[in-house]
């Protein structure tokens, strides 16, 4: 399948129970992907301004 309309047609051809199973699987997969995205660590406020270098350093902690 090369494009979205072909994929949609293939999904439409599935029985409703299999469509629901597919949608449930995709929702779980998307949720996992969202949870794996990097985020900045939570730190207590210092009263100092934050610089771009501070942000870059925080993102490079992986």
CNS distance restraints for C-alpha pairs under 8 A (distance, minus, plus):
assign (resid   1 and name CA) (resid   6 and name CA) 5.94 0.50 0.50
assign (resid   1 and name CA) (resid   7 and name CA) 6.34 0.50 0.50
assign (resid   2 and name CA) (resid   6 and name CA) 6.93 0.50 0.50
assign (resid   2 and name CA) (resid   7 and name CA) 7.95 0.50 0.50
assign (resid   3 and name CA) (resid   7 and name CA) 6.53 0.50 0.50
assign (resid   4 and name CA) (resid   8 and name CA) 6.07 0.50 0.50
assign (resid   5 and name CA) (resid   9 and name CA) 6.08 0.50 0.50
assign (resid   6 and name CA) (resid  10 and name CA) 6.21 0.50 0.50
assign (resid   7 and name CA) (resid  11 and name CA) 6.22 0.50 0.50
assign (resid   8 and name CA) (resid  12 and name CA) 6.07 0.50 0.50
assign (resid   9 and name CA) (resid  13 and name CA) 6.25 0.50 0.50
assign (resid  10 and name CA) (resid  14 and name CA) 6.79 0.50 0.50
assign (resid  11 and name CA) (resid  19 and name CA) 6.43 0.50 0.50
assign (resid  12 and name CA) (resid  19 and name CA) 7.66 0.50 0.50
assign (resid  14 and name CA) (resid  18 and name CA) 6.06 0.50 0.50
assign (resid  14 and name CA) (resid  19 and name CA) 6.04 0.50 0.50
assign (resid  15 and name CA) (resid  19 and name CA) 6.30 0.50 0.50
assign (resid  16 and name CA) (resid  20 and name CA) 6.16 0.50 0.50
assign (resid  17 and name CA) (resid  21 and name CA) 6.26 0.50 0.50
assign (resid  18 and name CA) (resid  22 and name CA) 6.06 0.50 0.50
assign (resid  19 and name CA) (resid  23 and name CA) 6.14 0.50 0.50
assign (resid  20 and name CA) (resid  24 and name CA) 6.04 0.50 0.50
assign (resid  21 and name CA) (resid  25 and name CA) 6.14 0.50 0.50
assign (resid  22 and name CA) (resid  26 and name CA) 6.16 0.50 0.50
assign (resid  23 and name CA) (resid  27 and name CA) 6.07 0.50 0.50
assign (resid  24 and name CA) (resid  28 and name CA) 6.26 0.50 0.50
assign (resid  25 and name CA) (resid  29 and name CA) 6.18 0.50 0.50
assign (resid  26 and name CA) (resid  30 and name CA) 6.08 0.50 0.50
assign (resid  27 and name CA) (resid  31 and name CA) 6.13 0.50 0.50
assign (resid  28 and name CA) (resid  32 and name CA) 6.21 0.50 0.50
assign (resid  29 and name CA) (resid  33 and name CA) 6.24 0.50 0.50
assign (resid  30 and name CA) (resid  34 and name CA) 6.20 0.50 0.50
assign (resid  31 and name CA) (resid  35 and name CA) 6.28 0.50 0.50
assign (resid  32 and name CA) (resid  36 and name CA) 6.29 0.50 0.50
assign (resid  33 and name CA) (resid  37 and name CA) 6.66 0.50 0.50
assign (resid  38 and name CA) (resid  59 and name CA) 7.78 0.50 0.50
assign (resid  39 and name CA) (resid  59 and name CA) 7.61 0.50 0.50
assign (resid  40 and name CA) (resid  58 and name CA) 6.34 0.50 0.50
assign (resid  40 and name CA) (resid  59 and name CA) 6.47 0.50 0.50
assign (resid  41 and name CA) (resid  58 and name CA) 7.29 0.50 0.50
assign (resid  50 and name CA) (resid  54 and name CA) 6.19 0.50 0.50
assign (resid  50 and name CA) (resid  55 and name CA) 7.46 0.50 0.50
assign (resid  51 and name CA) (resid  55 and name CA) 6.58 0.50 0.50
assign (resid  52 and name CA) (resid  56 and name CA) 6.14 0.50 0.50
assign (resid  53 and name CA) (resid  57 and name CA) 5.98 0.50 0.50
assign (resid  54 and name CA) (resid  58 and name CA) 6.16 0.50 0.50
assign (resid  55 and name CA) (resid  59 and name CA) 6.27 0.50 0.50
assign (resid  56 and name CA) (resid  60 and name CA) 6.26 0.50 0.50
assign (resid  57 and name CA) (resid  61 and name CA) 6.68 0.50 0.50
